[in-house]
């Protein structure tokens, strides 16, 4: 890690080791190359550590009064975003991702540096929490670390960690609700504030139609809904998007994949590896064991070579016998995919073994021709599928992001006919539940979901497309949506 600050003690050294991987992961998203990613990560890491140390010094001088600040990892991630903004201003924007440059010059980026009451709700809610509680929430929800690893990092009891996490989620919701009420808003938004609080508190409450339409058009209230609704799997995305900003969902997906790789099946020592840097003694022992294995393989190879040397008629016949014994074992394995090419009899044992197999595969070899005639006759006999053979609409269902209990998806529908209004329906096969939707109003009845046009996107020209997105929860399986319809007519997907 070039030009990084020196740890003050062993505790800070462990924090550096834990945070550097997260900083480098987000810096890689923000830049156009690996060298630029390393440079951005190093500058942001140094700036973030300086900010953390200055905040801690202010805390000590102010008789324990803690100023509002983020936990260590989200603090460093915001430092990456701020450093990228400084690069853009200083003429180094060519090193950054093009989409990030557009975002940095938009109103979305200005929210993170604007007045405190105008900043994203998740950022304000996390900053208002006690740092240990905020760290517990971030490590569990965004970094996707197992509870045992989180407990070890924060010095908590693994037996009570689940209960503490539930309480911390409630604290975050209370902070978000208070900040939402403190946010300057018009009378229309304020009229929905209490209703939004009541709906998001219950796991079974249905969202009223007027509130659903309002959330589809108001960004601030939609962000509040994501922070207040702790069930449904939308909290990780709300935290990552509200605290990090650009690339928050992509970073969330990277961290979940990294956690799966580090702590996946077949790696029992992965959890122990989180505790600190590699053990040189253990590495040396692995090298010694590897050398012994190599030596054993060489000795075995030498013994095999000596045994195969021509030493007499008995050895020669034994070698020939081994070779003849190996051929029947190898041949059937390679003849299975090419039975049509191996029908000429080459021996007495193989034809008898492959003869019963030749009859069933024979209809399958010329199957393209009979199968085509069968499908065409089936279409002629059954007139019902003919109208749906050329549907007037096509649907693209895109799974944007997925986490253990939720996912984000988008639906894009292309229509051949012009529409004055639209209603898209589909079915979920695994009991998925939609919790939030944008650019459309939705209703769910069992496994069937209906999305209706918002006020601003009702009309669609001929050959045009409509699109909307949503966040939903799932358990067990998360099969793609199916049976799409547009205004009651079937769509091809």
C-alpha positions as CSV (number, residue, x, y, z in Angstrom):
1,X,0.0,0.0,0.0
2,X,2.0,3.0,-1.2
3,X,2.2,6.3,0.8
4,X,-0.3,5.0,3.5
5,X,-0.2,6.4,7.0
6,X,1.6,4.4,9.6
7,X,-0.6,2.6,12.2
8,X,-0.3,4.0,15.7
9,X,-0.8,0.6,17.4
10,X,-1.8,-3.0,16.8
11,X,-5.5,-2.2,16.9
12,X,-5.2,0.4,14.2
13,X,-3.0,-1.9,12.1
14,X,-5.8,-4.5,12.2
15,X,-8.3,-1.8,11.1
16,X,-6.1,-0.8,8.3
17,X,-6.0,-4.4,7.1
18,X,-9.8,-4.7,7.2
19,X,-10.5,-1.3,5.6
20,X,-8.0,-1.4,2.7
21,X,-9.7,-4.1,0.8
22,X,-13.0,-2.2,0.9
23,X,-11.4,1.0,-0.2
24,X,-9.6,-0.6,-3.1
25,X,-12.7,-2.4,-4.2
26,X,-14.7,0.9,-4.5
27,X,-11.7,2.7,-6.0
28,X,-11.6,0.1,-8.7
29,X,-15.3,0.8,-9.5
30,X,-14.5,4.5,-9.8
31,X,-11.5,4.4,-12.1
32,X,-10.7,3.3,-15.6
33,X,-7.7,1.1,-14.8
34,X,-5.9,-0.8,-12.0
35,X,-3.0,1.7,-11.7
36,X,-5.5,4.6,-11.3
37,X,-7.5,2.5,-8.8
38,X,-4.4,2.0,-6.6
39,X,-3.6,5.7,-6.7
40,X,-7.1,6.8,-5.9
41,X,-7.3,4.2,-3.1
42,X,-4.0,5.3,-1.5
43,X,-4.9,9.0,-1.6
44,X,-8.4,8.4,-0.3
45,X,-7.2,6.1,2.5
46,X,-4.7,8.6,3.7
47,X,-7.3,11.4,3.7
48,X,-9.9,9.3,5.5
49,X,-7.4,8.2,8.2
50,X,-6.4,11.8,8.8
51,X,-10.1,12.8,9.1
52,X,-10.8,9.9,11.5
53,X,-7.8,10.8,13.7
54,X,-8.8,14.5,13.8
55,X,-12.3,13.6,14.8
56,X,-11.1,11.4,17.6
57,X,-8.8,14.2,18.8
58,X,-11.7,16.6,18.9
59,X,-13.7,14.1,20.9
60,X,-11.1,13.9,23.6
61,X,-10.7,17.6,23.8
62,X,-14.5,18.2,24.1
63,X,-14.8,16.1,27.3
64,X,-16.3,13.0,25.5
65,X,-18.9,14.8,23.4
66,X,-18.8,12.9,20.1
67,X,-19.2,14.8,16.9
68,X,-21.4,13.2,14.2
69,X,-19.2,10.9,12.1
70,X,-19.4,7.7,10.2
71,X,-17.8,4.3,11.1
72,X,-14.4,3.6,9.7
73,X,-15.3,1.8,6.5
74,X,-18.1,4.1,5.2
75,X,-15.9,7.1,6.2
76,X,-13.1,5.8,4.0
77,X,-15.5,5.1,1.2
78,X,-16.9,8.6,1.2
79,X,-13.2,9.7,1.1
80,X,-12.9,7.8,-2.1
81,X,-15.8,9.7,-3.6
82,X,-14.5,13.0,-2.4
83,X,-11.0,12.3,-3.8
84,X,-12.6,11.4,-7.1
85,X,-14.4,14.7,-7.1
86,X,-11.1,16.5,-6.4
87,X,-9.5,14.6,-9.3
88,X,-12.4,15.8,-11.6
89,X,-11.8,19.4,-10.5
90,X,-8.0,19.3,-10.9
91,X,-8.0,17.9,-14.4
92,X,-7.5,14.2,-13.7
93,X,-11.0,13.2,-14.6
94,X,-9.7,11.1,-17.5
95,X,-8.6,8.5,-14.9
96,X,-12.2,8.1,-13.6
97,X,-15.1,6.0,-14.9
98,X,-17.1,8.0,-17.5
99,X,-20.4,7.4,-15.7
100,X,-18.9,8.6,-12.4
101,X,-17.8,11.8,-14.1
102,X,-21.3,12.4,-15.3
103,X,-22.6,11.8,-11.8
104,X,-20.0,14.1,-10.2
105,X,-21.3,17.0,-12.4
106,X,-24.9,16.4,-11.6
107,X,-27.3,17.5,-8.9
108,X,-27.1,14.0,-7.4
109,X,-23.5,14.5,-6.3
110,X,-24.3,18.0,-5.0
111,X,-26.7,16.5,-2.4
112,X,-23.8,14.8,-0.6
113,X,-21.9,18.1,-0.2
114,X,-24.9,20.4,0.2
115,X,-26.7,21.5,3.3
116,X,-27.0,18.8,6.0
117,X,-30.8,18.7,5.9
118,X,-30.7,18.1,2.1
119,X,-28.3,15.1,2.2
120,X,-29.5,11.5,1.7
121,X,-31.5,10.2,4.6
122,X,-29.4,7.0,5.1
123,X,-26.2,9.1,5.4
124,X,-27.8,11.3,8.1
125,X,-29.3,8.4,9.9
126,X,-26.1,6.4,10.1
127,X,-24.1,9.4,11.1
128,X,-26.4,10.2,14.0
129,X,-26.0,6.7,15.5
130,X,-23.3,5.8,18.1
131,X,-20.3,4.6,16.2
132,X,-20.3,1.0,17.5
133,X,-24.0,0.6,16.6
134,X,-23.4,2.1,13.1
135,X,-20.4,-0.2,12.6
136,X,-22.5,-3.2,13.5
137,X,-25.2,-2.2,11.0
138,X,-22.7,-1.5,8.2
139,X,-20.7,-4.7,8.6
140,X,-23.8,-6.9,8.8
141,X,-25.9,-5.3,6.1
142,X,-23.4,-3.9,3.5
143,X,-20.2,-5.8,4.0
144,X,-22.3,-9.0,4.4
145,X,-19.9,-10.5,6.9
146,X,-21.1,-13.5,9.0
147,X,-22.2,-12.8,12.5
148,X,-19.2,-14.6,14.0
149,X,-16.8,-12.4,12.1
150,X,-18.7,-9.2,13.0
151,X,-18.7,-10.2,16.7
152,X,-15.0,-10.8,16.7
153,X,-14.2,-7.5,15.0
154,X,-16.4,-5.5,17.3
155,X,-15.7,-7.5,20.5
156,X,-19.3,-8.6,20.9
157,X,-20.9,-11.8,22.2
158,X,-21.8,-14.0,19.2
159,X,-24.8,-15.4,21.2
160,X,-26.5,-12.1,21.6
161,X,-25.4,-10.5,18.3
162,X,-28.6,-11.2,16.4
163,X,-30.7,-9.5,19.1
164,X,-28.3,-6.5,19.2
165,X,-28.5,-6.2,15.4
166,X,-32.3,-6.1,15.6
167,X,-32.2,-3.3,18.1
168,X,-29.6,-1.4,16.0
169,X,-31.9,-1.6,13.0
170,X,-34.7,-0.1,15.1
171,X,-32.4,2.7,16.2
172,X,-31.5,3.4,12.6
173,X,-35.2,3.5,11.7
174,X,-35.9,6.0,14.5
175,X,-33.1,8.2,13.4
176,X,-34.2,8.1,9.8
177,X,-37.8,8.9,10.7
178,X,-36.7,11.9,12.8
179,X,-34.5,13.2,10.0
180,X,-37.2,12.7,7.4
181,X,-39.6,14.8,9.5
182,X,-36.8,17.5,9.9
183,X,-36.2,17.6,6.2
184,X,-37.7,20.7,4.5
185,X,-40.6,19.4,2.3
186,X,-43.7,20.7,0.7
187,X,-47.2,20.2,2.1
188,X,-47.9,17.3,-0.2
189,X,-44.9,15.3,1.0
190,X,-45.6,16.2,4.6
191,X,-49.2,14.9,4.4
192,X,-47.8,11.4,3.6
193,X,-45.1,11.4,6.3
194,X,-47.2,9.9,9.0
195,X,-48.9,7.4,6.7
196,X,-45.4,6.3,5.4
197,X,-44.3,5.7,8.9
198,X,-47.4,3.6,9.8
199,X,-47.2,1.5,6.6
200,X,-43.5,0.7,6.9
201,X,-43.7,-0.3,10.5
202,X,-45.9,-3.3,9.7
203,X,-44.7,-6.4,7.7
204,X,-48.3,-7.1,6.5
205,X,-49.6,-3.6,5.8
206,X,-50.5,-2.8,2.2
207,X,-49.3,0.4,0.7
208,X,-52.3,2.6,-0.2
209,X,-52.7,3.5,-3.9
210,X,-52.2,7.2,-3.4
211,X,-49.1,6.7,-1.3
212,X,-47.7,4.3,-3.9
213,X,-48.2,6.8,-6.6
214,X,-46.5,9.5,-4.5
215,X,-43.5,7.2,-3.9
216,X,-43.1,6.6,-7.6
217,X,-42.7,10.4,-8.3
218,X,-40.9,11.7,-5.1
219,X,-37.2,10.8,-4.7
220,X,-36.9,12.0,-1.1
221,X,-40.0,10.1,0.1
222,X,-38.9,7.0,-1.8
223,X,-35.5,7.1,0.0
224,X,-37.3,7.5,3.3
225,X,-39.5,4.5,2.6
226,X,-36.4,2.4,1.9
227,X,-34.8,3.4,5.2
228,X,-37.9,3.0,7.3
229,X,-38.9,-0.4,5.8
230,X,-36.5,-2.7,7.6
231,X,-38.2,-5.9,6.3
232,X,-38.2,-6.9,2.7
233,X,-34.4,-6.8,2.0
234,X,-34.1,-3.2,0.9
235,X,-32.0,-1.9,3.8
236,X,-28.6,-2.9,2.4
237,X,-29.3,-1.1,-0.9
238,X,-30.6,2.0,1.0
239,X,-27.4,2.1,3.1
240,X,-25.0,1.6,0.2
241,X,-26.8,4.0,-2.1
242,X,-27.4,6.7,0.5
243,X,-23.9,6.7,2.1
244,X,-21.6,5.9,-0.8
245,X,-23.7,7.5,-3.6
246,X,-22.5,6.5,-7.1
247,X,-21.8,2.8,-7.5
248,X,-23.4,1.9,-4.2
249,X,-25.3,-1.1,-5.4
250,X,-22.3,-2.3,-7.5
251,X,-20.1,-2.0,-4.4
252,X,-22.7,-3.9,-2.4
253,X,-22.7,-6.8,-4.9
254,X,-18.8,-6.9,-4.9
255,X,-18.7,-7.1,-1.1
256,X,-21.2,-9.9,-1.0
257,X,-19.3,-11.9,-3.7
258,X,-16.0,-11.2,-1.8
259,X,-17.6,-12.5,1.4
260,X,-18.8,-15.7,-0.4
261,X,-15.3,-16.3,-1.8
262,X,-13.6,-15.7,1.6
263,X,-16.0,-17.7,3.6
264,X,-17.3,-20.2,1.0
265,X,-17.5,-23.9,1.3
266,X,-14.3,-25.9,1.3
267,X,-12.4,-23.2,3.2
268,X,-12.6,-23.9,6.9
269,X,-9.8,-21.5,7.7
270,X,-11.4,-18.5,6.0
271,X,-12.9,-17.2,9.1
272,X,-9.6,-17.4,10.9
273,X,-7.9,-15.6,8.1
274,X,-10.0,-12.5,8.9
275,X,-8.3,-12.1,12.2
276,X,-5.1,-10.6,10.7
277,X,-2.2,-11.0,8.3
278,X,-0.9,-14.4,7.2
279,X,1.2,-16.3,9.6
280,X,4.7,-16.7,8.3
281,X,5.2,-19.9,10.3
282,X,2.1,-21.5,8.8
283,X,3.3,-20.5,5.4
284,X,6.7,-22.1,5.9
285,X,5.0,-25.3,7.1
286,X,2.9,-25.4,4.0
287,X,6.0,-25.0,1.9
288,X,7.8,-27.9,3.7
289,X,4.7,-30.1,3.2
290,X,4.6,-29.2,-0.4
291,X,8.2,-30.1,-0.9
292,X,7.7,-33.5,0.7
293,X,4.8,-34.2,-1.6
294,X,6.8,-33.3,-4.6
295,X,9.6,-35.6,-3.5
296,X,7.1,-38.4,-3.0
297,X,5.7,-37.9,-6.5
298,X,9.2,-38.0,-8.0
299,X,10.1,-41.2,-6.2
300,X,6.9,-42.8,-7.3
301,X,7.5,-41.8,-10.9
302,X,11.1,-43.2,-10.8
303,X,9.8,-46.5,-9.4
304,X,7.1,-46.7,-12.1
305,X,9.8,-46.0,-14.8
306,X,12.0,-48.8,-13.4
307,X,9.1,-51.3,-13.3
308,X,8.2,-50.6,-17.0
309,X,11.8,-51.2,-18.2
310,X,12.1,-54.4,-20.4
311,X,13.4,-57.0,-18.0
312,X,12.1,-60.2,-19.4
313,X,9.2,-62.0,-21.2
314,X,7.1,-62.1,-18.0
315,X,7.3,-58.3,-17.6
316,X,6.6,-57.7,-21.3
317,X,3.5,-59.8,-21.2
318,X,2.3,-58.2,-18.1
319,X,2.7,-54.8,-19.7
320,X,0.9,-55.9,-22.8
321,X,-1.9,-57.3,-20.6
322,X,-2.2,-54.1,-18.7
323,X,-2.5,-52.2,-22.0
324,X,-5.1,-54.6,-23.4
325,X,-7.1,-54.3,-20.2
326,X,-7.1,-50.5,-20.3
327,X,-8.4,-50.3,-23.9
328,X,-12.0,-51.6,-23.2
329,X,-12.3,-49.2,-20.3
330,X,-11.3,-46.1,-22.3
331,X,-13.1,-46.9,-25.6
332,X,-16.7,-47.0,-24.3
333,X,-16.2,-43.6,-22.6
334,X,-15.1,-42.0,-25.9
335,X,-17.6,-43.9,-28.1
336,X,-20.7,-42.7,-26.3
337,X,-20.8,-39.3,-28.0
338,X,-20.0,-40.8,-31.5
339,X,-21.9,-44.0,-31.6
340,X,-22.9,-43.4,-35.3
341,X,-19.2,-43.2,-36.2
342,X,-18.3,-46.4,-34.3
343,X,-20.8,-48.8,-35.7
344,X,-18.3,-50.8,-37.7
345,X,-17.4,-54.0,-35.7
346,X,-13.9,-53.8,-34.4
347,X,-14.1,-56.6,-31.9
348,X,-16.5,-59.1,-30.2
349,X,-16.8,-57.4,-26.8
350,X,-17.5,-53.8,-28.0
351,X,-20.2,-54.5,-30.5
352,X,-22.1,-56.6,-28.0
353,X,-21.9,-53.8,-25.5
354,X,-22.9,-51.0,-27.9
355,X,-25.5,-53.0,-30.0
356,X,-28.4,-52.4,-27.5
357,X,-27.5,-48.7,-27.4
358,X,-27.5,-48.2,-31.1
359,X,-31.3,-48.7,-31.4
360,X,-32.5,-45.9,-29.0
361,X,-30.0,-43.3,-30.2
362,X,-30.8,-44.0,-33.9
363,X,-34.0,-41.9,-33.8
364,X,-32.2,-39.2,-31.9
365,X,-29.4,-38.8,-34.5
366,X,-31.8,-37.8,-37.3
367,X,-34.0,-36.0,-34.8
368,X,-33.8,-32.5,-36.3
369,X,-35.9,-33.6,-39.3
370,X,-38.7,-35.5,-37.5
371,X,-38.7,-33.0,-34.7
372,X,-39.3,-30.2,-37.2
373,X,-42.2,-32.0,-38.9
374,X,-43.8,-32.9,-35.6
375,X,-43.7,-29.3,-34.3
376,X,-45.1,-28.0,-37.6
377,X,-48.0,-30.4,-37.5
378,X,-48.7,-29.7,-33.9
379,X,-49.0,-26.0,-34.8
380,X,-51.4,-26.8,-37.6
381,X,-53.6,-29.0,-35.4
382,X,-53.6,-26.5,-32.5
383,X,-54.8,-23.1,-33.7
384,X,-54.6,-21.5,-30.2
385,X,-50.8,-20.9,-30.1
386,X,-50.9,-19.2,-33.5
387,X,-52.0,-15.7,-32.2
388,X,-49.3,-15.7,-29.5
389,X,-46.6,-16.7,-32.0
390,X,-46.3,-13.1,-32.9
391,X,-47.0,-11.1,-29.7
392,X,-47.4,-7.4,-29.9
393,X,-45.0,-6.8,-27.0
394,X,-41.6,-8.1,-25.8
395,X,-40.4,-8.1,-22.2
396,X,-36.9,-8.0,-20.8
397,X,-36.6,-8.9,-17.1
398,X,-33.2,-7.9,-15.7
399,X,-32.0,-9.0,-12.3
400,X,-29.8,-6.0,-11.4
401,X,-28.8,-7.1,-7.9
402,X,-29.4,-9.9,-5.4
403,X,-28.6,-10.4,-1.7
404,X,-29.5,-13.3,0.7
405,X,-33.1,-12.1,1.4
406,X,-33.9,-9.5,-1.4
407,X,-33.1,-8.4,-4.9
408,X,-33.5,-5.5,-7.3
409,X,-34.8,-6.0,-10.8
410,X,-36.0,-3.9,-13.8
411,X,-38.7,-4.7,-16.4
412,X,-38.6,-3.2,-19.9
413,X,-41.5,-3.7,-22.2
414,X,-41.4,-2.9,-26.0
415,X,-44.7,-2.5,-27.7
416,X,-45.6,-2.5,-31.4
417,X,-48.7,-0.4,-30.8
418,X,-49.0,3.1,-29.3
419,X,-50.4,3.2,-25.8
420,X,-52.4,5.9,-24.0
421,X,-52.1,3.9,-20.7
422,X,-50.5,0.7,-19.7
423,X,-50.7,-2.1,-17.2
424,X,-48.0,-4.8,-16.9
425,X,-48.7,-8.1,-15.1
426,X,-46.5,-11.0,-14.2
427,X,-46.2,-14.0,-11.8
428,X,-43.6,-15.0,-9.3
429,X,-43.1,-18.8,-8.9
430,X,-41.2,-18.8,-5.6
431,X,-43.3,-16.5,-3.4
432,X,-41.3,-13.3,-4.0
433,X,-42.8,-10.1,-2.5
434,X,-42.4,-6.7,-4.0
435,X,-41.7,-4.0,-1.4
436,X,-40.9,-0.9,-3.4
437,X,-41.3,0.1,-7.0
438,X,-40.4,3.2,-9.0
439,X,-41.7,4.6,-12.3
440,X,-44.9,2.6,-11.8
441,X,-47.6,1.9,-9.2
442,X,-48.0,-1.7,-8.1
443,X,-50.3,-4.1,-6.4
444,X,-49.7,-7.8,-5.5
445,X,-52.3,-10.5,-5.1
446,X,-50.6,-13.7,-4.1
447,X,-48.0,-14.5,-6.7
448,X,-49.5,-12.1,-9.3
449,X,-48.1,-8.6,-9.5
450,X,-49.6,-5.7,-11.5
451,X,-47.7,-2.6,-12.3
452,X,-49.6,0.5,-13.6
453,X,-48.3,3.6,-15.3
454,X,-47.4,6.6,-13.3
455,X,-48.9,10.0,-14.2
456,X,-45.8,11.1,-16.2
457,X,-45.2,7.9,-18.3
458,X,-48.7,6.8,-19.4
459,X,-48.2,7.3,-23.2
460,X,-45.9,5.1,-25.2
461,X,-45.4,5.6,-28.9
462,X,-45.6,2.7,-31.4
463,X,-42.3,0.7,-31.3
464,X,-41.4,2.5,-28.1
465,X,-40.7,1.0,-24.7
466,X,-41.6,1.5,-21.1
467,X,-39.5,0.6,-18.1
468,X,-39.7,0.4,-14.3
469,X,-37.8,-1.1,-11.4
470,X,-38.5,-2.6,-8.0
471,X,-37.0,-4.1,-4.9
472,X,-38.5,-7.4,-3.6
473,X,-37.8,-10.1,-1.0
474,X,-37.3,-13.8,-1.6
475,X,-36.7,-17.1,0.3
476,X,-35.3,-20.3,-0.9
477,X,-35.3,-19.8,-4.6
478,X,-35.5,-16.6,-6.8
479,X,-36.7,-17.8,-10.2
480,X,-37.2,-15.1,-12.9
481,X,-40.7,-13.6,-13.3
482,X,-42.9,-15.3,-15.9
483,X,-46.3,-15.0,-17.7
484,X,-45.9,-11.3,-18.6
485,X,-48.9,-9.4,-20.0
486,X,-49.4,-5.9,-21.3
487,X,-53.0,-4.6,-20.9
488,X,-54.2,-8.2,-20.6
489,X,-52.4,-9.5,-23.7
490,X,-49.5,-12.0,-23.5
491,X,-46.0,-10.8,-24.1
492,X,-42.9,-12.6,-25.3
493,X,-40.1,-12.7,-22.7
